[in-house]
Amino acid sequence: MSKILLVDDDLDLAELVKTKLSVEGHEVHVINSGEGAFEMAKQVKPDMVILDVMLPGVTGYQVCRRIRKDPELYRIGVLILTALGEEPEVMHGLEQGADDYLAKPFKLDTLVDKLTALKALQESITRVNAISKLPGTESIKREINHRLARGTAIATCYVDMVGFKPYCAAHGQDGQKRALQFMSRTLTQLTRNMGVYESFVAHLGGEHFVVLLNIEDYERFCSSLVQTFDRSVKELYTAQEASQGYVLATDKRGREARYPLMALSVGVAHTQFRHYKSAKKMFEVLAQTRQMAVPEGKSVVFVDRRRADR
C-alpha cells in the first residue's frame, strides 16, 4: 500500500486515523506539529501527506509550500484537512500546492476514499499515451500547479498540429501514428538538444501537445520548434504531396478537397506579466492564444503579453 505522513495536532484524531489507515495496510508516520513536519517528510519520503492546515507555529500551508518547492518531495500527494471547509480556505490550500481537501469533522471511511482517489490520480499521472509515449492532461496540469506553488517563473506552450485531421484522412491510421510519433520525437529531442532540461512535454490527445518551460527558455525554444517542424514535416508526406504543398482528402460532405501541409499553431502563456494561481487559469489564457496563432503557409507563435492577475 502507501507510505503516509500524518501531520495533525489533535492527538486523539491522529491516533484514530493512524489505526484506521494501518488496518487498511498503509505505513503511517505521525507528527503532531507543523514544526519539524517538513524535516520528517524529507526523512520518511512518503507517497502522500495528510496535512492539517490549522497548526500552531508553522501552518499546514507553510509546510505544503515547502514540500512543493523541494526537488525530492514536490511530486508527493498532499491532502489538506480544514476545519472550515469554506471555498476561500479550500482554494487557498489548493493554490499552495495541495491536491485535494477534506473538511473536519469527517468519517474515517471518507478519508480512506479520498486517499484512494489521490492514489489513483498519482497513478494516472504516470501513464503515457500508447503512441506518443508522453504523459497526458492531468499530468501537465499538476506539474503546472506545482511549479506555480513553488513560485517558479514558467511559460506554457500549447502546440497544435494544424492540418492533422486531413492528413490522417489521407494517410489512415498508420499515417496518424507516424505524425504523432514525429511530433513527440520533435518536442522531446528539441528540449534535449537545446539543453532545456527543466521542461515537461505532454500529449493532451489528438493533435494537441503542451510543453512547460522555465520562462527564460520559451522564446528560443518556440523559434527553434517552428523552424524544425516546417523543415522536417515534409518527410511525413509522399514526394508528390510535398512538392505540390497539399494533400487530397474527403471532407465531411464526402467531397474531395485540397488541404495544406501541416503547420504548428503555438500559443504561449507565461508568468512575466500575470500572476497565475492555477493551471486552470493558465489554460483559459492558452485557449485565447490558440485562436490568435493561425498559421498561413508556415508555423506561427502567439505569446500572451497582457498584464493582469489570473
C-alpha positions as CSV (number, residue, x, y, z in Angstrom):
1,M,0.0,0.0,0.0
2,S,1.2,3.6,0.6
3,K,3.6,5.3,2.9
4,I,1.7,8.2,4.6
5,L,2.8,11.1,6.7
6,L,0.0,12.5,9.0
7,V,0.5,16.0,10.4
8,D,-2.2,16.9,12.9
9,D,-2.0,18.5,16.4
10,D,-5.2,16.7,17.5
11,L,-3.6,13.7,19.3
12,D,-6.8,11.7,19.6
13,L,-7.8,12.2,16.0
14,A,-4.3,11.4,14.8
15,E,-4.3,8.1,16.7
16,L,-7.7,7.2,15.3
17,V,-6.5,8.0,11.7
18,K,-3.3,6.1,12.2
19,T,-5.1,3.0,13.5
20,K,-7.6,3.1,10.6
21,L,-5.0,3.5,7.9
22,S,-2.7,0.9,9.4
23,V,-5.6,-1.6,9.3
24,E,-6.1,-0.7,5.7
25,G,-2.5,-1.8,5.1
26,H,-0.7,1.6,5.0
27,E,2.5,2.5,6.7
28,V,1.7,5.6,8.7
29,H,4.1,8.1,10.3
30,V,2.7,10.8,12.6
31,I,3.9,14.2,13.8
32,N,1.7,16.5,15.9
33,S,3.2,19.8,15.0
34,G,4.0,21.8,11.9
35,E,7.4,22.3,13.4
36,G,9.6,19.5,12.1
37,A,6.9,18.2,9.6
38,F,8.9,19.1,6.5
39,E,12.1,17.6,8.0
40,M,10.1,14.4,8.8
41,A,8.8,14.3,5.2
42,K,12.4,14.6,4.0
43,Q,13.3,11.7,6.2
44,V,10.3,9.4,5.5
45,K,9.8,10.4,1.9
46,P,6.1,9.5,1.9
47,D,3.8,8.8,-1.0
48,M,1.2,11.0,0.5
49,V,0.8,13.6,3.3
50,I,-2.3,14.3,5.3
51,L,-1.9,17.8,6.4
52,D,-4.0,19.8,8.9
53,V,-3.8,23.5,7.9
54,M,-4.6,24.9,11.4
55,L,-1.3,24.0,13.2
56,P,0.3,26.1,15.9
57,G,3.6,27.8,14.9
58,V,4.2,26.6,11.4
59,T,0.9,26.2,9.5
60,G,-0.1,23.5,7.1
61,Y,0.0,26.0,4.2
62,Q,3.7,26.7,5.0
63,V,4.5,23.0,5.1
64,C,2.7,22.4,1.8
65,R,4.6,25.3,0.1
66,R,8.0,23.9,1.4
67,I,7.1,20.4,0.1
68,R,6.2,21.8,-3.4
69,K,9.5,23.7,-3.5
70,D,11.6,20.7,-2.6
71,P,13.1,18.8,-5.6
72,E,12.8,15.5,-3.8
73,L,9.3,15.9,-2.4
74,Y,7.3,18.1,-4.7
75,R,5.6,15.2,-6.6
76,I,4.1,13.6,-3.5
77,G,0.3,13.7,-2.9
78,V,-1.0,16.3,-0.4
79,L,-4.4,16.1,1.2
80,I,-5.2,19.0,3.4
81,L,-7.6,18.9,6.4
82,T,-9.6,22.1,7.0
83,A,-11.9,22.9,9.9
84,L,-13.9,25.4,7.9
85,G,-14.2,23.8,4.5
86,E,-15.3,27.1,3.0
87,E,-14.4,27.9,-0.6
88,P,-11.8,30.7,0.1
89,E,-9.9,28.5,2.6
90,V,-10.1,25.5,0.3
91,M,-9.0,27.5,-2.8
92,H,-6.1,28.9,-0.8
93,G,-5.0,25.5,0.2
94,L,-5.1,24.2,-3.4
95,E,-3.2,27.3,-4.5
96,Q,-0.4,26.4,-2.1
97,G,0.0,23.1,-3.9
98,A,-2.4,20.7,-2.3
99,D,-4.1,18.0,-4.5
100,D,-7.3,17.7,-2.5
101,Y,-9.0,18.7,0.7
102,L,-11.2,17.1,3.4
103,A,-13.4,19.2,5.8
104,K,-13.4,18.4,9.5
105,P,-15.2,16.6,11.1
106,F,-15.0,13.7,8.7
107,K,-15.7,10.0,8.7
108,L,-12.7,7.7,8.6
109,D,-14.1,5.9,5.6
110,T,-14.4,9.2,3.7
111,L,-10.7,9.8,4.4
112,V,-9.9,6.4,3.0
113,D,-11.9,7.2,-0.1
114,K,-10.0,10.5,-0.5
115,L,-6.7,8.7,-0.2
116,T,-7.7,6.1,-2.7
117,A,-8.7,8.8,-5.2
118,L,-5.4,10.6,-4.6
119,K,-3.5,7.4,-5.2
120,A,-5.5,6.9,-8.5
121,L,-4.6,10.4,-9.5
122,Q,-0.9,9.7,-8.9
123,E,-1.1,6.5,-10.9
124,S,-2.9,8.2,-13.8
125,I,-0.2,10.9,-13.9
126,T,2.4,8.2,-14.5
127,R,0.5,6.8,-17.5
128,V,1.6,7.7,-21.0
129,N,-0.1,7.8,-24.4
130,A,0.3,4.5,-26.2
131,I,1.5,6.1,-29.4
132,S,3.4,9.2,-28.3
133,K,4.7,7.8,-25.1
134,L,4.0,11.1,-23.4
135,P,2.0,11.9,-20.2
136,G,-1.4,13.4,-20.5
137,T,-3.6,16.3,-19.4
138,E,-3.8,15.6,-15.6
139,S,0.0,15.2,-15.5
140,I,0.8,18.5,-17.2
141,K,-1.8,20.4,-15.1
142,R,-0.4,19.0,-11.9
143,E,3.1,19.9,-12.9
144,I,2.0,23.5,-13.7
145,N,0.2,23.8,-10.4
146,H,3.3,22.5,-8.5
147,R,5.6,24.9,-10.2
148,L,3.2,27.8,-9.6
149,A,3.1,26.9,-5.9
150,R,6.9,26.8,-5.8
151,G,7.0,30.3,-7.3
152,T,8.8,29.2,-10.4
153,A,8.7,31.6,-13.4
154,I,7.2,29.5,-16.2
155,A,6.0,29.5,-19.7
156,T,3.4,27.1,-21.1
157,C,3.3,26.4,-24.8
158,Y,0.2,24.9,-26.3
159,V,1.2,23.2,-29.6
160,D,-1.5,22.3,-32.2
161,M,-0.7,20.4,-35.4
162,V,-3.0,22.3,-37.8
163,G,-3.9,20.1,-40.8
164,F,-3.6,16.9,-38.7
165,K,-7.1,15.6,-39.4
166,P,-6.9,16.0,-43.3
167,Y,-3.5,14.3,-43.1
168,C,-5.0,11.4,-41.2
169,A,-7.9,11.1,-43.6
170,A,-5.4,10.9,-46.5
171,H,-2.9,8.5,-44.8
172,G,-5.1,6.4,-42.5
173,Q,-4.2,5.0,-39.0
174,D,-0.6,4.3,-40.0
175,G,-0.2,8.0,-41.0
176,Q,-1.8,9.1,-37.8
177,K,0.7,7.0,-35.8
178,R,3.6,8.4,-37.8
179,A,2.5,12.0,-37.3
180,L,2.0,11.7,-33.5
181,Q,5.4,9.9,-33.1
182,F,7.0,12.6,-35.3
183,M,5.6,15.4,-33.1
184,S,6.5,13.6,-29.9
185,R,10.1,13.0,-31.1
186,T,10.4,16.6,-32.3
187,L,9.4,18.1,-29.0
188,T,11.4,15.8,-26.8
189,Q,14.6,15.8,-28.9
190,L,14.5,19.6,-29.2
191,T,14.4,20.1,-25.4
192,R,17.4,17.8,-25.1
193,N,19.4,19.2,-28.0
194,M,18.8,22.8,-26.7
195,G,19.7,21.9,-23.2
196,V,16.2,22.8,-21.9
197,Y,16.3,20.2,-19.1
198,E,13.7,21.7,-16.8
199,S,10.9,21.0,-19.3
200,F,7.8,18.9,-19.3
201,V,6.2,17.6,-22.5
202,A,2.7,16.3,-22.5
203,H,0.2,15.0,-25.1
204,L,-3.4,16.0,-24.5
205,G,-4.7,13.7,-27.2
206,G,-5.1,14.1,-30.9
207,E,-3.1,16.9,-32.4
208,H,-2.7,18.8,-29.1
209,F,0.5,18.9,-27.2
210,V,1.8,21.1,-24.3
211,V,5.4,22.0,-23.3
212,L,6.1,23.5,-19.9
213,L,9.4,25.5,-19.7
214,N,11.2,27.9,-17.5
215,I,10.3,31.4,-18.7
216,E,13.8,32.2,-19.9
217,D,13.7,29.2,-22.3
218,Y,10.5,29.7,-24.2
219,E,11.4,32.2,-26.9
220,R,14.4,30.3,-28.2
221,F,12.5,27.0,-27.9
222,C,9.5,28.2,-29.8
223,S,11.6,29.8,-32.5
224,S,13.6,26.6,-33.0
225,L,10.4,24.4,-32.8
226,V,8.6,26.1,-35.7
227,Q,11.8,26.2,-37.8
228,T,12.5,22.5,-37.1
229,F,8.9,21.4,-37.8
230,D,8.4,23.4,-41.0
231,R,11.7,22.0,-42.3
232,S,11.1,18.4,-41.3
233,V,7.3,17.8,-41.7
234,K,7.6,17.0,-45.4
235,E,9.1,13.7,-44.5
236,L,5.6,12.6,-43.5
237,Y,4.2,13.1,-47.0
238,T,4.7,11.5,-50.3
239,A,7.1,13.1,-52.7
240,Q,4.1,14.4,-54.8
241,E,2.3,15.8,-51.8
242,A,5.5,17.5,-50.5
243,S,6.1,19.0,-54.0
244,Q,2.6,20.3,-54.6
245,G,2.2,21.5,-51.0
246,Y,-1.2,19.9,-50.2
247,V,-3.0,16.6,-49.7
248,L,-6.2,15.4,-51.2
249,A,-8.8,14.3,-48.6
250,T,-12.5,13.8,-48.3
251,D,-14.4,16.4,-46.2
252,K,-17.5,15.8,-44.0
253,R,-19.8,16.1,-47.0
254,G,-17.9,13.4,-48.9
255,R,-16.3,15.9,-51.3
256,E,-12.6,15.7,-52.2
257,A,-10.7,18.9,-51.3
258,R,-7.1,20.2,-51.1
259,Y,-5.6,20.8,-47.7
260,P,-2.2,22.5,-46.9
261,L,0.6,20.5,-45.4
262,M,0.6,20.5,-41.6
263,A,1.9,23.5,-39.7
264,L,2.1,24.4,-36.0
265,S,-0.1,26.8,-34.1
266,V,1.8,27.6,-30.9
267,G,0.1,29.7,-28.1
268,V,2.2,30.8,-25.2
269,A,1.1,32.0,-21.7
270,H,3.8,32.9,-19.1
271,T,4.1,34.4,-15.7
272,Q,6.2,37.5,-16.6
273,F,3.1,39.9,-16.5
274,R,0.4,37.7,-15.0
275,H,0.2,36.0,-11.6
276,Y,-1.5,32.7,-12.2
277,K,-3.0,30.9,-9.3
278,S,-3.7,27.6,-11.1
279,A,-3.2,25.6,-14.3
280,K,-6.9,26.1,-15.0
281,K,-6.4,29.8,-15.3
282,M,-3.4,29.4,-17.5
283,F,-5.2,27.1,-19.8
284,E,-8.0,29.7,-20.1
285,V,-5.5,32.1,-21.5
286,L,-3.9,29.5,-23.7
287,A,-7.3,28.9,-25.3
288,Q,-7.3,32.6,-26.3
289,T,-3.7,32.5,-27.7
290,R,-4.5,29.4,-29.8
291,Q,-7.2,31.4,-31.6
292,M,-4.6,34.1,-32.4
293,A,-2.0,31.7,-33.6
294,V,-3.3,30.9,-37.1
295,P,-0.7,29.5,-39.5
296,E,-0.7,30.7,-43.1
297,G,1.7,28.5,-45.0
298,K,4.1,28.1,-42.1
299,S,4.0,27.6,-38.4
300,V,3.3,30.6,-36.1
301,V,3.7,31.5,-32.4
302,F,1.5,33.9,-30.5
303,V,2.6,35.0,-27.0
304,D,0.2,36.5,-24.5
305,R,1.8,39.7,-23.2
306,R,-1.1,41.2,-21.4
307,R,-0.8,42.4,-17.8
308,A,-3.4,41.1,-15.3
309,D,-3.8,38.9,-12.3
310,R,-5.3,35.5,-13.0
